[in-house]
Amino acid sequence: MGRSFLSVRLGVRSLAERWERVTKRLDRDNRAPAKRLTGLAKNHSSEAFFGCDNPLEAMVFSALLEIRRNQDPEDDDVDP
């Protein structure tokens, strides 16, 4: 029997390909940040596979995680 749904990993790959197509249509000033965002969104798709059942959720979590990691490291010691 075949799968009746996309795995999160395959969904992330499909969404990333669509985001990359959009990136190519953006003006020159926005291409590099969009390309970087797409890369950030794919960074943790394997890990997100275990906790997320929605590919978009996995990509957004991954991108936000990477963005947060690149912010001021002193903020990481503070409990929410």
Secondary structure, DSSP 4 states (H G I P E B T S, - for coil): ---SS--HHHHHHHHHHHHHHHHHHS-HHHHHHHHHHHHHHHTTHHHHHHH-SSHHHHHHHHHHHHHHHTS-GGGGGS--
